[in-house]
Amino acid sequence: MRGTVRYGVLVVCTLGLLTFTASAAADHSTRPHTDNLHALGHSPDFGSFLLPDGQRDANSDLAFWGNLVFHGDYDGFRILRDSPGNPKLISRTRCNGDQGDIVVWGDVLVRSWNTPRSERNCDGTTVPAGFEGVHIFDISDLSDPKLVGEVELSARPGADQPGCGSHTATLVPDLADNRVLIYNATSGGNALLPVGLQECDWVDILQVPLDNPGAASHLHREPLMGGHAAHDNGVILGDVNKLAVASGHMSNVFDIGANDTPGGSPEDPVLLYTIEEPGVCNTGGPLCNGNWHSAAWTWDGEVVIMGWEPGGGAAPECEATDPPVKKSAFFYDADTGVKLGQWTLPRPQSAAENCTIHNYNTVPLRNGRYVLVSGNYQAGTWVTDFTDPASPVTLGWSDPPPLVPTQLGGAWASYWYNGFIYESEITKGLNVFRFSGPETGGAIRLPHLNPQTQEFSIR
């Protein structure tokens, strides 16, 4: 979602009408769905963009560590014990800054703060007006996480670096140096910055020492082609070692390590190529008002998957009359950037439902099959086989009815993790599904997952 959201597109009621009706709170098992996508557990966490700024508590991204689920939101994050049939809440940490995407490594959690606001609070600590950046938490005590540090990327005097905050953070482990790197994406510009910096057209690279996470710092700033800020970053490691940056109308793909293209490193990426797609643009106006959004890879590193977020995620962009470019995932050759195909959402949504192809990952399979799990706002959760990228096939879906009252909601993210699909539903909480189709048989179990980081390759 963009740093600035056009809430007026969907909001057709007053705050006085904001009540969670039976239909609004309905279990995900009551949705229209295919027979092979089975609703399992649910952990409620109600939020709404109809509430005033600072009270929204809207659910955002997910991360996984062993049998733990970390669920970010606009007012902090939750930690849950992962029982797919009945996820159990362990703790709730308040940190009152927008976005709230999180990444996790062992006892360290990093949370994104996207937008400058009035004075706020994070885990009992005052956050000054205008702050943007990341907060770092010690989560060694799961029942009581502690804020231990921050890296400020803002227009405030004294910030660690002048910048545009943190829309999303992508984690790259560097265990040889006992640290993790964070590829920070900002999503938008900041007119309060000096001329020449206002576009924030770069990726900030941060480092977090694992034995002293409170000493996190800014390491490097990698410029982007296209004149627009990064929105999301997707990494694959192993023997592929590439970074895809979803940014504006032009995605940037980098070499970040040992592979068949010498030159790049995790600290100092080297640009390989850019990706542009007809109709994907951000010059403004109703037909050109979005960003490339999210990037993932096939586990063999052969294909990069890109999504686009027209309308900033707040608009109904998946109606039957909308062009395919607004409701598609795109597949490109990972070595050259040449387009291989696209999957277009086949189930039209209504004018009351915000919808784009938002956050997703690929199922780790050894058999060469490519399967994508995607969260598409009010189009819900979808499973797609794109083994032949030119002819992708929809395998399954769970599509919620329009929210009552009309508002921004739906699946912020849907991810495959160890045999189950986890959906972050903006207004309702965490949903768990099981996909029973044979296409995901034999999927590799992972010890943990930050969905924007694929830590190994399968070749």
ZITAFEN-V882921 format. One record per residue. RES is the residue in one letter. PSI is psi in degrees with one decimal (none if undefined). Layout:
res	psi
RES	PSI
RES	PSI
This chain:
res	psi
M	143.5
R	157.1
G	-33.3
T	120.7
V	134.9
R	78.7
Y	-27.4
G	-17.7
V	-38.8
L	-18.2
V	114.0
V	16.1
C	167.1
T	165.4
L	-26.3
G	-20.1
L	0.9
L	90.6
T	142.3
F	96.9
T	173.3
A	-40.0
S	-34.8
A	-30.5
A	11.7
A	147.7
D	149.9
H	-10.7
S	-15.4
T	-3.8
R	156.4
P	136.5
H	164.5
T	157.1
D	-17.5
N	3.4
L	107.8
H	125.4
A	130.3
L	-116.8
G	167.6
H	138.8
S	111.2
P	140.8
D	92.2
F	138.4
G	167.9
S	137.0
F	-3.6
L	-17.8
L	159.1
P	153.9
D	134.0
G	-9.2
Q	8.5
R	-41.1
D	31.6
A	138.7
N	141.2
S	-118.5
D	173.1
L	153.5
A	161.9
F	139.5
W	109.9
G	-124.0
N	27.8
L	143.4
V	130.5
F	122.5
H	107.6
G	156.6
D	178.0
Y	-3.5
D	28.0
G	-133.6
F	158.7
R	151.5
I	127.8
L	145.7
R	125.5
D	96.5
S	106.7
P	-30.1
G	-16.8
N	75.1
P	137.0
K	127.4
L	129.3
I	-47.3
S	162.4
R	118.3
T	129.2
R	131.0
C	103.5
N	58.1
G	144.4
D	154.5
Q	-77.2
G	18.5
D	145.6
I	150.8
V	154.7
V	141.6
W	109.1
G	-116.5
D	13.0
V	132.8
L	134.8
V	129.8
R	134.8
S	137.7
W	115.0
N	-30.4
T	137.0
P	133.5
R	-179.8
S	174.5
E	132.3
R	-167.1
N	140.4
C	111.5
D	40.8
G	-3.2
T	134.1
T	131.9
V	118.6
P	153.6
A	136.3
G	-5.1
F	140.7
E	151.7
G	-145.0
V	149.5
H	144.6
I	132.2
F	143.1
D	117.5
I	24.8
S	-31.5
D	99.8
L	-26.2
S	-12.3
D	70.9
P	149.7
K	131.2
L	124.5
V	-11.7
G	177.2
E	158.3
V	115.2
E	127.3
L	86.1
S	-177.9
A	2.1
R	142.3
P	136.8
G	-0.6
A	152.6
D	-38.6
Q	142.8
P	133.9
G	-166.6
C	32.6
G	-159.7
S	108.8
H	-48.0
T	157.3
A	133.7
T	128.1
L	135.1
V	112.8
P	138.5
D	74.2
L	-23.0
A	-31.3
D	13.6
N	49.8
R	167.1
V	145.9
L	148.0
I	119.9
Y	109.1
N	128.5
A	141.8
T	-29.6
S	-24.3
G	169.8
G	-179.1
N	108.5
A	-12.6
L	-11.2
L	161.1
P	152.8
V	135.9
G	-17.9
L	-9.6
Q	-26.5
E	-20.5
C	43.9
D	72.3
W	170.6
V	124.3
D	131.9
I	119.1
L	159.5
Q	139.9
V	107.1
P	130.3
L	-26.7
D	-4.3
N	67.6
P	-22.7
G	-14.2
A	20.4
A	146.9
S	166.0
H	133.4
L	-44.1
H	153.5
R	117.2
E	117.1
P	154.5
L	148.7
M	145.4
G	-12.0
G	27.9
H	151.9
A	155.2
A	148.5
H	-48.2
D	153.5
N	133.4
G	129.6
V	141.0
I	133.4
L	-132.4
G	-131.2
D	15.9
V	-56.7
N	67.8
K	154.4
L	127.1
A	124.9
V	113.9
A	113.6
S	122.9
G	-131.8
H	-2.8
M	105.9
S	144.9
N	131.8
V	129.4
F	152.6
D	129.8
I	19.9
G	-164.1
A	119.2
N	-163.3
D	8.4
T	96.7
P	151.7
G	-36.6
G	162.7
S	163.1
P	-34.6
E	-25.4
D	77.8
P	152.4
V	126.4
L	131.3
L	-50.2
Y	171.6
T	159.0
I	126.8
E	148.6
E	128.4
P	127.9
G	-16.2
V	109.2
C	164.8
N	39.4
T	-4.8
G	167.2
G	166.2
P	-21.6
L	-1.5
C	62.3
N	39.3
G	-172.2
N	150.9
W	139.0
H	120.8
S	145.5
A	137.3
A	170.6
W	152.3
T	151.7
W	-13.8
D	-1.4
G	14.9
E	-25.8
V	137.0
V	136.0
I	128.3
M	143.3
G	161.3
W	144.9
E	74.1
P	144.5
G	7.7
G	15.2
G	-8.1
A	-2.4
A	157.5
P	91.7
E	9.6
C	28.5
E	163.1
A	-30.6
T	-7.1
D	143.7
P	151.6
P	-32.8
V	-24.9
K	-13.0
K	45.9
S	153.7
A	141.6
F	142.2
F	129.3
Y	149.3
D	125.1
A	-18.8
D	-30.9
T	-20.9
G	5.6
V	135.9
K	135.2
L	-23.9
G	-176.1
Q	152.5
W	128.8
T	131.2
L	119.6
P	-6.7
R	106.7
P	144.5
Q	167.2
S	172.1
A	-8.3
A	2.3
E	115.9
N	140.0
C	127.4
T	172.8
I	108.1
H	-86.4
N	139.9
Y	167.4
N	172.7
T	147.7
V	129.8
P	101.5
L	141.7
R	-11.6
N	7.7
G	-1.6
R	142.2
Y	119.1
V	128.0
L	134.0
V	124.6
S	142.9
G	125.0
N	45.2
Y	-129.6
Q	3.0
A	-8.7
G	-147.5
T	134.6
W	147.8
V	127.3
T	133.5
D	117.5
F	35.1
T	-38.4
D	97.6
P	-23.2
A	-16.9
S	64.4
P	153.3
V	127.4
T	129.0
L	-38.2
G	163.0
W	158.3
S	113.3
D	109.5
P	154.7
P	164.9
P	144.8
L	147.1
V	118.7
P	161.9
T	128.0
Q	171.2
L	129.5
G	-157.9
G	-163.2
A	104.2
W	-42.0
A	145.5
S	128.4
Y	145.9
W	130.6
Y	111.6
N	52.6
G	-1.8
F	162.1
I	128.4
Y	127.1
E	126.5
S	107.4
E	120.8
I	-46.4
T	-6.8
K	-26.9
G	-146.2
L	129.3
N	144.4
V	137.2
F	159.8
R	129.4
F	123.2
S	5.5
G	151.6
P	-12.9
E	-21.1
T	8.7
G	137.7
G	12.2
A	142.1
I	137.2
R	140.3
L	144.9
P	-23.3
H	169.0
L	118.2
N	108.9
P	-25.3
Q	1.4
T	115.1
Q	106.5
E	-8.9
F	169.4
S	155.6
I	109.4
R	none
